[in-house]
Amino acid sequence: MSLLALALVLLAALLHAAWNFTLKKSGGGSGLLAVATLVSLVVYAPLAVGSAWVQRYRFEPFHVALMFGAGMVHMAYILLLDRAYRSGGDLSIVYPLARTTGPMLTILVAVFVLGEQPGPIALAGAGLVLVSALLLTGNPFTWHQGDSAKAIGFALATGCMIAAYTLIDKRSVATLLIPPLVYDWGCNACRTIVLIPYSRRHDPGGMAAAWRDQRPTVFAVAILSPLGYILVLTAMVFTPVSLVAPARELSILFAAIMGAHFLKEGDVKRRVLAAAGMVLGVIGLAVG
């Protein structure tokens, strides 16, 4: 993995952890998510148009279908993640479990279906990142206990959505050469068309309440979530998805630190050990 790709993914990981922390702290809800996606459309529209013009993007009707499909997977991802947090799951449990399930599935598909062939050092690094990420969650045999069982189920489903959209998005930006800014904006537009009526049905008044009471959170999610993923899409244009997917999981380290210091979820020693393993794993990705 090149230094440029690594830098993009590391910055994206920090942004991703930041908006997840904000969403968890706010209490979430489909109303907040719907308003955030709408605000995001407005904020990123000029940048998407500029990107399309600079890169001389050639629109194809098939791209709309692709963006709609990816947008629906992204919508399922964010709704499942929100449900996991609102079901009582800690940030330091839900986030790592969701984030590790996705890349594990992604790597398997990338190697056995897409034919990517990362080197042995890179694969070892990827494995170390994933194992270290799981270490952050603590004892996996206690996940089924108490009120966390439902949250864990939603987290695992979230991970499946991560794997699905990662593979779709890799083909869109690397093979079809849709500019990342344009692609992400298109996916967001398709998601918004469905998410707003969904929110009105399942969370009446939620959008108005979110805009009135949680405007800073709305803008944080609206700006940080697309920006982080646009950076990932940019890295995927010239980097195998089997390397990008696990490298993104450094966001788990940032989320764990935020959970420990701001949400008082504790167990710092275990997280330091896991962090050391993740750093070594990312070095393996960069070298391999």
C-alpha positions in Angstrom: 0.0 0.0 0.0 1.4 3.4 -1.0 2.0 6.2 1.6 -0.7 8.3 -0.1 -3.3 5.5 0.1 -2.3 4.9 3.8 -2.6 8.6 4.6 -6.0 8.8 3.0 -7.3 5.8 4.8 -5.9 6.9 8.2 -7.6 10.3 7.9 -10.8 8.6 6.8 -10.6 6.3 9.9 -10.3 9.3 12.2 -13.3 11.0 10.6 -15.3 7.8 10.6 -14.7 7.2 14.3 -15.6 10.8 15.1 -19.0 10.8 13.4 -19.8 7.4 15.0 -18.9 8.8 18.4 -21.2 11.8 17.7 -24.0 9.6 16.6 -23.7 7.3 19.7 -23.5 10.3 22.0 -26.6 12.0 20.5 -28.9 9.0 20.7 -29.4 8.8 17.0 -32.7 8.0 15.3 -33.8 7.8 11.7 -35.0 11.5 11.8 -31.5 12.7 12.6 -30.0 10.5 9.9 -32.5 11.7 7.3 -31.8 15.4 8.1 -28.1 14.7 8.0 -28.2 13.1 4.6 -30.3 16.0 3.2 -27.8 18.5 4.6 -25.0 16.5 3.1 -26.5 16.7 -0.3 -26.6 20.5 -0.2 -23.1 20.8 1.2 -21.4 18.5 -1.3 -23.4 19.3 -4.4 -21.0 22.1 -5.6 -18.0 19.8 -5.0 -19.6 16.9 -6.9 -20.4 19.2 -9.9 -16.8 20.5 -9.8 -15.3 17.1 -9.6 -17.4 15.8 -12.5 -16.3 18.8 -14.7 -12.6 18.6 -13.8 -12.4 14.8 -14.4 -14.6 15.0 -17.5 -17.0 12.4 -16.1 -19.0 10.6 -18.7 -22.4 9.8 -17.4 -23.9 6.4 -18.2 -27.6 5.4 -17.4 -26.2 2.2 -15.7 -24.4 4.4 -13.2 -27.8 5.5 -11.7 -28.8 1.9 -11.1 -25.5 1.2 -9.5 -25.7 4.3 -7.3 -29.2 3.4 -6.2 -28.2 -0.2 -5.3 -25.2 1.0 -3.4 -27.3 3.7 -1.8 -29.8 1.2 -0.5 -27.0 -0.9 1.0 -25.5 2.2 2.6 -28.9 3.1 4.0 -29.3 -0.4 5.5 -25.8 -0.1 7.0 -26.4 3.2 8.8 -29.9 2.2 10.0 -28.5 -1.1 11.4 -25.6 0.7 13.0 -27.9 3.3 14.6 -30.2 0.4 15.9 -27.1 -1.3 17.4 -26.2 1.9 19.3 -29.8 2.5 20.4 -30.2 -1.1 21.6 -27.8 -0.5 24.4 -24.5 -1.5 22.7 -21.3 0.3 23.9 -19.3 2.1 21.3 -16.3 0.0 22.2 -18.2 -3.2 21.4 -20.6 -2.4 18.6 -18.1 -0.4 16.5 -15.2 -2.9 16.5 -17.5 -5.9 15.9 -19.2 -4.2 12.9 -16.0 -2.9 11.5 -14.1 -6.3 11.7 -17.0 -8.4 10.2 -17.0 -6.2 7.1 -13.3 -6.4 6.1 -13.1 -10.1 6.9 -15.8 -10.8 4.4 -14.4 -8.3 2.0 -11.0 -9.9 1.9 -12.4 -13.3 1.3 -14.4 -12.1 -1.6 -11.6 -10.0 -3.0 -9.1 -12.9 -3.0 -11.4 -15.8 -4.0 -13.9 -14.0 -6.3 -12.1 -10.9 -7.6 -8.7 -12.6 -7.9 -6.7 -10.0 -6.0 -3.4 -11.4 -4.8 -1.9 -9.3 -1.9 1.5 -10.4 -0.7 2.0 -12.6 2.4 3.3 -9.7 4.5 0.2 -7.6 3.6 -2.1 -10.5 4.4 -0.4 -11.1 7.7 -0.7 -7.4 8.5 -4.4 -7.5 7.6 -4.9 -10.5 9.8 -3.1 -8.8 12.7 -5.3 -5.7 12.3 -8.4 -7.8 12.5 -7.3 -9.9 15.4 -6.2 -6.8 17.3 -9.6 -5.2 16.5 -11.4 -8.2 18.0 -9.2 -8.0 21.1 -10.6 -4.5 21.7 -14.1 -6.0 22.2 -13.0 -8.1 25.1 -14.2 -11.7 25.8 -16.4 -12.7 22.8 -18.1 -15.4 24.8 -19.8 -12.8 26.9 -21.4 -10.9 24.0 -24.6 -13.0 24.2 -25.2 -12.0 27.9 -27.5 -9.3 29.1 -29.0 -6.5 27.0 -26.1 -6.5 24.5 -27.3 -9.5 22.6 -29.6 -7.6 20.3 -26.9 -4.9 19.8 -24.4 -7.5 18.8 -26.8 -9.0 16.3 -27.3 -5.6 14.7 -23.5 -5.0 14.7 -22.9 -8.3 12.8 -25.6 -7.4 10.2 -23.9 -4.0 9.9 -20.6 -5.7 9.1 -22.3 -7.7 6.3 -23.5 -4.4 4.8 -20.0 -3.0 5.0 -18.6 -5.9 3.0 -21.4 -5.6 0.4 -21.0 -1.8 -0.2 -17.2 -2.0 -0.1 -17.1 -4.4 -3.0 -19.7 -2.6 -5.0 -18.0 0.7 -4.5 -14.6 -0.6 -5.4 -15.9 -1.7 -8.9 -17.7 1.7 -9.3 -14.7 3.9 -8.7 -11.8 1.7 -9.9 -13.3 -0.2 -12.9 -16.1 2.2 -14.1 -14.0 5.2 -13.1 -16.9 7.2 -11.6 -15.3 10.1 -9.6 -15.5 9.4 -5.9 -17.1 12.7 -5.1 -19.8 12.2 -7.8 -20.4 8.6 -6.8 -20.8 9.3 -3.1 -23.1 12.2 -3.8 -25.2 10.0 -6.1 -25.4 7.2 -3.6 -26.4 9.8 -0.9 -29.1 11.2 -3.2 -30.6 7.8 -3.7 -30.4 7.1 0.0 -32.1 10.3 0.9 -35.1 9.7 -1.5 -35.9 6.5 0.5 -34.7 7.6 4.0 -36.9 10.7 4.3 -40.3 8.9 3.8 -38.9 6.0 6.0 -38.2 8.4 8.8 -41.6 10.1 8.5 -43.3 6.8 8.8 -41.2 5.3 11.6 -40.1 8.4 13.5 -42.8 11.1 13.1 -41.5 14.5 14.0 -38.0 13.1 14.3 -36.6 15.2 11.5 -38.0 18.5 12.9 -36.8 17.6 16.4 -33.3 16.7 15.1 -33.0 20.0 13.2 -34.3 22.0 16.2 -32.4 20.3 19.0 -29.4 18.6 17.5 -28.2 20.8 14.7 -24.5 20.5 15.6 -24.8 16.7 15.5 -26.6 16.9 12.2 -23.9 18.9 10.6 -21.1 16.8 12.1 -22.6 13.6 10.6 -23.5 15.3 7.3 -20.0 16.5 6.7 -17.7 13.9 8.3 -19.5 10.8 7.1 -19.3 11.5 3.4 -15.8 13.1 3.6 -14.4 10.1 5.3 -15.8 7.7 2.8 -14.8 9.9 -0.2 -11.2 9.5 1.0 -11.6 5.8 1.2 -13.1 5.7 -2.4 -10.1 7.7 -3.6 -7.7 5.2 -2.1 -9.6 2.3 -3.7 -9.1 3.8 -7.1 -5.5 2.8 -7.1 -5.2 0.3 -4.2 -6.6 -3.3 -3.9 -9.7 -3.5 -1.8 -8.2 -6.3 0.2 -5.7 -3.8 1.6 -7.9 -0.8 2.0 -10.7 -2.6 3.9 -8.5 -3.8 6.8 -6.5 -0.6 7.0 -9.7 1.3 7.5 -10.1 -0.6 10.8 -7.7 1.8 12.6 -10.9 3.7 13.1 -11.6 1.1 15.8 -8.6 2.4 17.8 -9.9 6.0 17.6 -13.4 4.9 18.6 -12.0 2.9 21.5 -10.1 5.9 22.8 -13.1 8.1 22.5 -15.2 5.5 24.2 -12.7 5.1 27.1 -12.1 8.8 27.7 -15.4 10.4 26.8 -18.0 7.7 27.4 -16.1 6.1 30.3 -16.2 2.5 28.8 -12.8 1.7 30.4 -10.2 -1.2 30.1 -7.3 1.0 28.8 -4.6 -1.8 29.2 -6.3 -4.2 26.8 -6.9 -1.4 24.3 -3.2 -0.3 24.4 -2.2 -3.9 23.6 -4.7 -4.1 20.8 -3.5 -0.7 19.5 0.1 -2.0 19.3 -1.1 -5.0 17.3 -3.0 -2.7 14.9 0.0 -0.5 14.4 2.1 -3.4 13.5 -0.6 -4.7 11.2 -0.8 -1.4 9.3 3.0 -1.4 8.9 2.6 -4.8 7.3 0.0 -3.5 4.9 2.3 -0.6 3.9 5.3 -2.8 3.4 3.5 -5.6 1.7 
